Amino acid sequence: MLKMNLTDIKISYGKSNIIKNIKAEFHGGNVVSLIGPNGTGKTTLLKAIAHLIKYEGDINVIGETGYKNFRDSFTYVPQMSVNNINLTVFEIVLLGRVRDLTWKIEKIHLNAVAEILDELNLSHLSYSKFSSLSGGQKQMVIMAQAMVSKPKILLLDEPTSALDLKHQLQIMETAKKYTKKTGSITVIVLHDIALAARYSDEILLLHEGYSIQQGIPEDVLKEELLEEIYGVELDISKSSRGFISITPIKTK
């Protein structure tokens, strides 16, 4: 069973301590959402997990990742900021195989791209220019690029930001399905607590750089705790279908 341990993670910028002694444990086959107010260190922690920034402490992955190079098992998807790339959808996704590509593109790579595009119902867009797509379509293509190399650690930074409701659900359903199918660990930064409640196996709640609580959504998403952390009055209940429903009432 794949497992990732975060032990005493600290991150500082100058004299500012951004992440403070965070401890957490993530398991294969689980989607873990990082939630918390703005500026609480969610993206910073995700970048540390991806080994993109310096940190103190230990991040250890236990179990078989399928890669000789430990870091090749990670794929990090930042908040989408590039829109006008003059490449086709197929070419964009092919770049997700970049660690395996040589001057000669082999059939195995082309087949992998075709397979993931088909799986995500994007085949009809294969030769469309990425710049011509809608925001939701672009984000799905970026998801395909992230998954085409079959990473065992998938790290997504606000993948649903600025998307309409349908595409938000598509992104989260895609991440959930991939995680269960591959036994990977998927860590997602989310601002939408309702999406975190709906799709997460576990939630890690951060506040002012500290890990406040980690657990299943029912254990973390408590009215009193979230009201204190977010500074708002909330109504949290179960919907008729058994999902956690979170309604903001007013600021405190």
LOMILO-661525 format. One line per field, with one value per atom (N, C-alpha, C): residue in one letter; chain; atom name; z, y, x. Coordinates in steps of 0.05 Angstrom, whole numbers, plus 5000, padded with zeros to 4 digits. Example, Ala and Ser with C-alpha at 12.3 -4.5 7.8 and 13.67 -1.06 7.14 Angstrom:
<pts>
rest: [A A A S S S]
kette: [A A A A A A]
atom: [N CA C N CA C]
w: [5156 5156 5156 5142 5143 5157]
v: [4886 4910 4934 4955 4979 5001]
u: [5264 5246 5264 5257 5273 5258]
</pts>
This chain:
<pts>
rest: [M M M L L L K K K M M M N N N L L L T T T D D D I I I K K K I I I S S S Y Y Y G G G K K K S S S N N N I I I I I I K K K N N N I I I K K K A A A E E E F F F H H H G G G G G G N N N V V V V V V S S S L L L I I I G G G P P P N N N G G G T T T G G G K K K T T T T T T L L L L L L K K K A A A I I I A A A H H H L L L I I I K K K Y Y Y E E E G G G D D D I I I N N N V V V I I I G G G E E E T T T G G G Y Y Y K K K N N N F F F R R R D D D S S S F F F T T T Y Y Y V V V P P P Q Q Q M M M S S S V V V N N N N N N I I I N N N L L L T T T V V V F F F E E E I I I V V V L L L L L L G G G R R R V V V R R R D D D L L L T T T W W W K K K I I I E E E K K K I I I H H H L L L N N N A A A V V V A A A E E E I I I L L L D D D E E E L L L N N N L L L S S S H H H L L L S S S Y Y Y S S S K K K F F F S S S S S S L L L S S S G G G G G G Q Q Q K K K Q Q Q M M M V V V I I I M M M A A A Q Q Q A A A M M M V V V S S S K K K P P P K K K I I I L L L L L L L L L D D D E E E P P P T T T S S S A A A L L L D D D L L L K K K H H H Q Q Q L L L Q Q Q I I I M M M E E E T T T A A A K K K K K K Y Y Y T T T K K K K K K T T T G G G S S S I I I T T T V V V I I I V V V L L L H H H D D D I I I A A A L L L A A A A A A R R R Y Y Y S S S D D D E E E I I I L L L L L L L L L H H H E E E G G G Y Y Y S S S I I I Q Q Q Q Q Q G G G I I I P P P E E E D D D V V V L L L K K K E E E E E E L L L L L L E E E E E E I I I Y Y Y G G G V V V E E E L L L D D D I I I S S S K K K S S S S S S R R R G G G F F F I I I S S S I I I T T T P P P I I I K K K T T T K K K]
kette: [A A A A A A A A A A A A A A A A A A A A A A A A A A A A A A A A A A A A A A A A A A A A A A A A A A A A A A A A A A A A A A A A A A A A A A A A A A A A A A A A A A A A A A A A A A A A A A A A A A A A A A A A A A A A A A A A A A A A A A A A A A A A A A A A A A A A A A A A A A A A A A A A A A A A A A A A A A A A A A A A A A A A A A A A A A A A A A A A A A A A A A A A A A A A A A A A A A A A A A A A A A A A A A A A A A A A A A A A A A A A A A A A A A A A A A A A A A A A A A A A A A A A A A A A A A A A A A A A A A A A A A A A A A A A A A A A A A A A A A A A A A A A A A A A A A A A A A A A A A A A A A A A A A A A A A A A A A A A A A A A A A A A A A A A A A A A A A A A A A A A A A A A A A A A A A A A A A A A A A A A A A A A A A A A A A A A A A A A A A A A A A A A A A A A A A A A A A A A A A A A A A A A A A A A A A A A A A A A A A A A A A A A A A A A A A A A A A A A A A A A A A A A A A A A A A A A A A A A A A A A A A A A A A A A A A A A A A A A A A A A A A A A A A A A A A A A A A A A A A A A A A A A A A A A A A A A A A A A A A A A A A A A A A A A A A A A A A A A A A A A A A A A A A A A A A A A A A A A A A A A A A A A A A A A A A A A A A A A A A A A A A A A A A A A A A A A A A A A A A A A A A A A A A A A A A A A A A A A A A A A A A A A A A A A A A A A A A A A A A A A A A A A A A A A A A A A A A A A A A A A A A A A A A A A A A A A A A A A A A A A A A A A A A A A A A A A A A A A A A A A A A A A A A A A A A A A A A A A A A A A A A A A A A A A A A A A A A A A A A A A A A A A A A A A A A A A A A A A]
atom: [N CA C N CA C N CA C N CA C N CA C N CA C N CA C N CA C N CA C N CA C N CA C N CA C N CA C N CA C N CA C N CA C N CA C N CA C N CA C N CA C N CA C N CA C N CA C N CA C N CA C N CA C N CA C N CA C N CA C N CA C N CA C N CA C N CA C N CA C N CA C N CA C N CA C N CA C N CA C N CA C N CA C N CA C N CA C N CA C N CA C N CA C N CA C N CA C N CA C N CA C N CA C N CA C N CA C N CA C N CA C N CA C N CA C N CA C N CA C N CA C N CA C N CA C N CA C N CA C N CA C N CA C N CA C N CA C N CA C N CA C N CA C N CA C N CA C N CA C N CA C N CA C N CA C N CA C N CA C N CA C N CA C N CA C N CA C N CA C N CA C N CA C N CA C N CA C N CA C N CA C N CA C N CA C N CA C N CA C N CA C N CA C N CA C N CA C N CA C N CA C N CA C N CA C N CA C N CA C N CA C N CA C N CA C N CA C N CA C N CA C N CA C N CA C N CA C N CA C N CA C N CA C N CA C N CA C N CA C N CA C N CA C N CA C N CA C N CA C N CA C N CA C N CA C N CA C N CA C N CA C N CA C N CA C N CA C N CA C N CA C N CA C N CA C N CA C N CA C N CA C N CA C N CA C N CA C N CA C N CA C N CA C N CA C N CA C N CA C N CA C N CA C N CA C N CA C N CA C N CA C N CA C N CA C N CA C N CA C N CA C N CA C N CA C N CA C N CA C N CA C N CA C N CA C N CA C N CA C N CA C N CA C N CA C N CA C N CA C N CA C N CA C N CA C N CA C N CA C N CA C N CA C N CA C N CA C N CA C N CA C N CA C N CA C N CA C N CA C N CA C N CA C N CA C N CA C N CA C N CA C N CA C N CA C N CA C N CA C N CA C N CA C N CA C N CA C N CA C N CA C N CA C N CA C N CA C N CA C N CA C N CA C N CA C N CA C N CA C N CA C N CA C N CA C N CA C N CA C N CA C N CA C N CA C N CA C N CA C N CA C N CA C N CA C N CA C N CA C N CA C N CA C N CA C N CA C N CA C N CA C N CA C N CA C N CA C N CA C N CA C N CA C N CA C N CA C N CA C N CA C N CA C N CA C N CA C N CA C N CA C N CA C N CA C]
w: [5000 5000 5000 4981 4980 5003 5014 5036 5035 5042 5044 5072 5084 5111 5109 5121 5125 5154 5160 5188 5193 5211 5220 5197 5179 5156 5163 5158 5163 5138 5132 5109 5117 5111 5118 5093 5092 5072 5087 5087 5103 5133 5147 5175 5180 5158 5161 5160 5180 5181 5168 5145 5129 5137 5139 5147 5173 5193 5220 5231 5229 5241 5233 5207 5198 5197 5208 5207 5194 5175 5161 5149 5143 5131 5110 5085 5063 5052 5044 5035 5006 4993 4965 4962 4940 4935 4947 4960 4973 4960 4958 4951 4977 4980 5004 4996 5008 5002 5023 5015 5033 5033 5056 5058 5080 5079 5099 5087 5103 5092 5074 5059 5042 5059 5047 5060 5083 5084 5106 5100 5075 5068 5052 5040 5025 5001 4984 4960 4966 4987 4995 5003 5019 5027 5003 4984 4960 4944 4942 4927 4942 4968 4983 4978 4978 4972 4944 4925 4898 4896 4918 4918 4900 4899 4883 4899 4925 4943 4966 4979 5001 5026 5042 5067 5087 5112 5133 5141 5150 5157 5137 5138 5120 5106 5080 5064 5052 5061 5053 5040 5017 5004 5008 5019 5025 5007 4993 4975 4946 4928 4901 4884 4872 4855 4826 4818 4790 4776 4790 4778 4792 4776 4788 4803 4791 4803 4820 4846 4865 4856 4846 4840 4814 4797 4773 4779 4804 4811 4817 4819 4825 4800 4798 4778 4792 4788 4801 4780 4785 4766 4780 4772 4785 4776 4788 4779 4750 4733 4705 4699 4685 4679 4649 4635 4607 4590 4572 4556 4526 4517 4488 4476 4485 4473 4446 4426 4398 4392 4408 4404 4404 4392 4392 4419 4424 4448 4450 4428 4428 4436 4425 4431 4460 4471 4499 4517 4512 4528 4525 4501 4496 4513 4518 4535 4563 4571 4597 4599 4576 4575 4572 4577 4571 4583 4607 4620 4605 4588 4573 4544 4535 4506 4498 4473 4460 4434 4418 4393 4375 4378 4363 4381 4373 4390 4383 4402 4398 4399 4388 4386 4414 4433 4460 4472 4466 4476 4462 4436 4420 4430 4435 4444 4472 4489 4516 4515 4497 4494 4483 4463 4451 4472 4489 4509 4530 4540 4561 4550 4525 4512 4509 4501 4498 4525 4546 4572 4584 4577 4588 4568 4547 4527 4513 4507 4494 4466 4457 4431 4408 4409 4388 4387 4408 4409 4403 4395 4393 4376 4354 4336 4336 4357 4362 4375 4370 4383 4412 4430 4458 4464 4450 4454 4447 4431 4422 4441 4461 4479 4500 4512 4535 4559 4581 4605 4617 4616 4626 4610 4583 4565 4570 4573 4578 4603 4624 4649 4647 4631 4627 4611 4592 4577 4595 4613 4632 4651 4658 4674 4658 4633 4616 4614 4611 4611 4637 4659 4685 4689 4678 4683 4662 4639 4618 4625 4644 4652 4676 4684 4706 4732 4742 4767 4790 4810 4835 4855 4852 4869 4851 4852 4836 4853 4847 4863 4847 4855 4840 4856 4845 4859 4848 4863 4856 4827 4820 4793 4784 4803 4795 4795 4800 4802 4776 4778 4756 4735 4743 4725 4733 4713 4719 4734 4744 4761 4748 4723 4708 4706 4699 4695 4722 4743 4770 4777 4772 4779 4761 4736 4717 4727 4735 4745 4770 4788 4813 4809 4792 4786 4771 4754 4740 4759 4778 4798 4815 4824 4841 4827 4802 4787 4783 4775 4771 4796 4818 4844 4852 4848 4856 4836 4811 4790 4793 4800 4800 4828 4849 4876 4883 4868 4873 4897 4905 4925 4911 4914 4901 4923 4922 4941 4926 4935 4920 4939 4930 4944 4934 4953 4946 4964 4952 4968 4973 4955 4957 4977 5001 5022 5014 4999 4991 4972 4954 4936 4952 4971 4988 5003 5013 5028 5010 4985 4967 4956 4951 4936 4952 4975 4990 5006 5007 5026 5053 5052 5077 5071 5092 5090 5111 5102 5120 5122 5146 5151 5161 5147 5154 5163 5182 5191 5202 5190 5198 5198 5178 5175 5191 5207 5224 5213 5218 5212 5236 5231 5253 5257 5235 5238 5211 5212 5189 5195 5175 5179 5156 5159 5140 5141 5120 5120 5143 5152 5174 5200 5203 5228 5227 5204 5202 5198 5183 5176 5198 5220 5243 5244 5250 5250 5267 5292 5311 5303 5293 5284 5260 5239 5215 5219 5237 5243 5256 5273 5286 5266 5249 5229 5208 5197 5174 5183 5208 5217 5206 5200 5190 5204 5203 5214 5192 5199 5179 5189 5170 5176 5161 5176 5164 5171 5150 5154 5133 5134 5113 5094 5068 5048 5048 5033 5030 5018 5003 4991 5008 5032 5050 5047 5031 5027 5048 5055 5073 5059 5071 5060 5077 5065 5079 5069 5086 5078 5095 5082 5096 5103 5128 5137 5137 5152 5153 5165 5161 5174 5204 5219 5248 5255]
v: [4976 5000 5025 5043 5068 5086 5100 5118 5141 5165 5188 5199 5203 5215 5243 5262 5289 5292 5298 5299 5326 5341 5367 5385 5389 5406 5436 5450 5479 5493 5515 5531 5561 5574 5603 5619 5643 5663 5686 5690 5711 5704 5724 5720 5709 5705 5696 5666 5654 5625 5619 5607 5602 5575 5555 5528 5521 5511 5508 5480 5463 5437 5419 5418 5402 5373 5357 5328 5317 5299 5287 5261 5245 5219 5214 5208 5204 5176 5163 5135 5132 5112 5106 5101 5110 5107 5128 5148 5169 5196 5211 5239 5255 5272 5288 5317 5332 5360 5377 5397 5417 5441 5448 5470 5489 5513 5534 5561 5582 5609 5617 5638 5649 5655 5650 5656 5638 5615 5597 5576 5575 5558 5533 5532 5508 5504 5524 5522 5518 5532 5529 5500 5488 5460 5441 5446 5430 5431 5455 5458 5444 5443 5429 5399 5389 5360 5353 5372 5368 5373 5380 5386 5409 5429 5453 5476 5474 5495 5481 5496 5485 5483 5463 5459 5445 5447 5432 5409 5387 5364 5342 5322 5299 5294 5288 5279 5252 5231 5204 5189 5176 5159 5130 5115 5087 5070 5051 5033 5037 5020 5019 5041 5058 5079 5073 5053 5046 5062 5080 5097 5093 5091 5089 5115 5137 5163 5171 5174 5180 5203 5225 5249 5246 5227 5222 5212 5203 5192 5215 5240 5263 5278 5287 5306 5329 5353 5377 5394 5401 5418 5444 5466 5492 5503 5525 5539 5547 5543 5547 5577 5583 5610 5614 5592 5593 5587 5605 5601 5601 5614 5620 5604 5579 5562 5553 5556 5550 5520 5503 5474 5461 5437 5423 5409 5400 5385 5360 5346 5322 5328 5350 5358 5366 5380 5389 5364 5345 5321 5304 5303 5289 5300 5326 5338 5326 5314 5301 5276 5267 5244 5253 5278 5290 5276 5265 5251 5226 5216 5191 5197 5221 5227 5229 5221 5224 5240 5243 5257 5243 5217 5202 5195 5204 5198 5170 5152 5124 5120 5098 5092 5089 5079 5075 5102 5124 5150 5160 5156 5165 5149 5124 5107 5116 5123 5132 5157 5176 5201 5195 5178 5172 5158 5141 5127 5146 5164 5182 5202 5211 5229 5214 5189 5173 5169 5163 5158 5183 5207 5231 5245 5229 5239 5265 5266 5289 5283 5259 5250 5269 5279 5296 5323 5329 5355 5351 5327 5320 5341 5349 5367 5395 5402 5430 5444 5470 5487 5491 5487 5491 5519 5539 5567 5572 5554 5557 5545 5531 5517 5535 5526 5539 5534 5549 5545 5517 5507 5480 5458 5462 5443 5444 5468 5471 5457 5459 5447 5416 5406 5377 5367 5383 5376 5376 5395 5396 5372 5363 5339 5315 5313 5291 5291 5315 5317 5307 5314 5306 5275 5263 5234 5216 5227 5210 5194 5204 5189 5171 5170 5152 5157 5182 5188 5175 5168 5156 5177 5201 5224 5247 5253 5274 5298 5321 5345 5367 5375 5394 5419 5442 5468 5482 5482 5496 5489 5464 5457 5465 5472 5480 5510 5525 5555 5566 5584 5599 5582 5557 5540 5540 5534 5532 5506 5502 5480 5453 5450 5425 5417 5436 5430 5426 5439 5433 5404 5395 5367 5348 5354 5337 5334 5356 5356 5338 5342 5327 5297 5292 5264 5250 5265 5254 5247 5266 5261 5238 5236 5214 5187 5186 5161 5152 5171 5164 5153 5166 5158 5129 5123 5097 5075 5082 5063 5056 5076 5072 5067 5072 5070 5092 5114 5137 5153 5171 5191 5218 5229 5254 5275 5297 5319 5344 5355 5378 5402 5425 5450 5459 5463 5472 5495 5515 5535 5528 5512 5505 5482 5488 5467 5446 5454 5435 5414 5422 5403 5385 5396 5380 5359 5367 5349 5326 5333 5314 5293 5302 5284 5275 5284 5277 5252 5235 5213 5224 5244 5257 5287 5302 5331 5339 5356 5368 5398 5406 5434 5449 5471 5488 5515 5526 5554 5567 5589 5605 5587 5569 5553 5527 5523 5499 5479 5454 5433 5432 5438 5439 5412 5398 5372 5357 5331 5314 5291 5284 5261 5260 5242 5240 5266 5273 5298 5302 5281 5283 5291 5284 5290 5318 5328 5354 5377 5372 5394 5397 5408 5413 5443 5450 5478 5495 5487 5504 5508 5487 5489 5507 5503 5519 5548 5552 5580 5595 5581 5594 5600 5580 5583 5604 5603 5620 5647 5649 5674 5680 5659 5662 5643 5649 5631 5612 5587 5566 5548 5536 5515 5490 5469 5445 5422 5408 5387 5365 5345 5324 5328 5326 5328 5303 5304 5281 5257 5262 5240 5232 5244 5235 5251 5272 5288 5310 5319 5341 5367 5382 5408 5430 5450 5472 5498 5513 5538 5561 5580 5604 5622 5631 5648 5678 5684 5712 5712 5735 5738 5743 5737 5742 5769]
u: [5017 5000 5017 5012 5027 5019 5039 5035 5055 5046 5064 5062 5086 5087 5100 5087 5098 5105 5130 5139 5152 5140 5151 5160 5141 5147 5146 5168 5169 5179 5166 5174 5174 5196 5199 5207 5196 5204 5216 5242 5254 5249 5237 5231 5203 5188 5160 5159 5147 5142 5115 5116 5091 5078 5095 5085 5100 5084 5095 5090 5111 5111 5087 5082 5059 5066 5048 5050 5025 5028 5005 5012 4992 4996 4975 4984 4965 4969 4946 4947 4938 4949 4943 4913 4902 4873 4856 4869 4854 4857 4836 4836 4837 4857 4860 4858 4840 4837 4850 4865 4876 4857 4845 4827 4837 4826 4832 4830 4829 4827 4850 4846 4868 4892 4916 4941 4949 4936 4942 4963 4973 4996 4989 4965 4957 4974 4977 4993 5022 5032 5059 5065 5047 5051 5051 5032 5031 5057 5068 5094 5116 5115 5136 5133 5109 5105 5116 5113 5123 5153 5166 5194 5202 5184 5189 5200 5198 5209 5224 5241 5256 5239 5244 5229 5247 5240 5252 5233 5245 5228 5231 5214 5216 5190 5192 5169 5178 5166 5174 5150 5156 5136 5144 5126 5131 5114 5126 5111 5122 5113 5122 5109 5125 5114 5115 5132 5135 5156 5170 5190 5217 5239 5265 5273 5266 5271 5247 5251 5229 5213 5226 5211 5195 5201 5185 5157 5153 5126 5107 5117 5100 5092 5067 5059 5044 5054 5043 5029 5004 4989 4983 4996 4991 4964 4956 4932 4937 4916 4919 4924 4946 4952 4960 4965 4973 4949 4942 4918 4923 4944 4947 4970 4974 4994 4985 5003 4995 5001 4991 4994 4967 4965 4940 4936 4912 4906 4924 4927 4944 4972 4983 5011 5014 4994 4995 4996 4979 4979 5004 5015 5040 5063 5062 5083 5083 5061 5059 5077 5086 5105 5133 5139 5164 5188 5184 5207 5215 5197 5203 5209 5205 5207 5237 5242 5268 5263 5284 5281 5261 5259 5239 5216 5192 5168 5159 5160 5153 5122 5114 5085 5073 5088 5078 5068 5082 5074 5049 5048 5024 5000 5003 4981 4972 4991 4984 4967 4974 4959 4931 4930 4904 4886 4898 4882 4871 4887 4877 4856 4860 4841 4814 4815 4791 4777 4793 4782 4768 4778 4767 4748 4740 4721 4731 4757 4769 4779 4775 4786 4778 4753 4743 4757 4772 4787 4817 4825 4854 4869 4858 4873 4862 4847 4839 4862 4864 4884 4876 4895 4889 4878 4888 4880 4851 4839 4811 4791 4800 4781 4769 4747 4735 4752 4747 4763 4760 4736 4731 4745 4745 4758 4789 4799 4828 4836 4820 4828 4826 4807 4806 4830 4840 4864 4888 4890 4912 4911 4887 4884 4894 4887 4897 4927 4939 4968 4980 4968 4978 4977 4956 4952 4964 4973 4982 5007 5023 5047 5041 5016 5007 5023 5023 5037 5024 5040 5029 5023 5033 5027 5017 4992 4980 4973 4984 4982 4968 4945 4928 4923 4931 4927 4903 4881 4856 4848 4844 4838 4810 4792 4765 4761 4782 4780 4770 4750 4738 4723 4716 4701 4672 4654 4626 4621 4596 4590 4595 4587 4590 4619 4636 4665 4679 4669 4680 4675 4651 4645 4660 4664 4679 4708 4720 4748 4750 4732 4733 4727 4708 4701 4725 4738 4762 4784 4789 4811 4804 4779 4770 4773 4763 4764 4793 4810 4838 4851 4845 4857 4849 4824 4814 4825 4826 4835 4864 4881 4910 4921 4905 4916 4935 4933 4951 4943 4960 4953 4948 4924 4918 4913 4928 4926 4917 4894 4882 4878 4887 4881 4854 4836 4808 4800 4786 4773 4744 4732 4704 4701 4691 4689 4669 4648 4627 4639 4657 4670 4688 4702 4720 4704 4681 4664 4653 4647 4634 4655 4679 4697 4722 4726 4750 4746 4767 4767 4776 4795 4804 4808 4806 4811 4832 4851 4870 4864 4856 4848 4873 4880 4902 4893 4908 4902 4927 4934 4958 4983 4985 5009 5009 4988 4987 4967 4972 4953 4934 4908 4889 4876 4869 4857 4858 4862 4860 4842 4825 4807 4786 4767 4746 4729 4715 4700 4682 4668 4649 4663 4688 4703 4715 4721 4735 4715 4694 4676 4654 4663 4645 4639 4614 4606 4623 4626 4641 4670 4683 4710 4713 4697 4699 4691 4671 4664 4687 4701 4724 4747 4752 4774 4768 4744 4737 4724 4716 4704 4677 4661 4634 4615 4590 4570 4561 4559 4553 4530 4517 4498 4508 4515 4525 4506 4496 4477 4481 4465 4465 4442 4448 4427 4410 4388 4370 4385 4407 4422 4446 4448 4469 4495 4496 4520 4521 4545 4548 4540 4522 4513 4524 4537 4549 4537 4523 4511 4522 4535 4545 4522 4521 4499 4507 4528 4538 4566 4579 4605 4602 4622 4621 4632]
</pts>
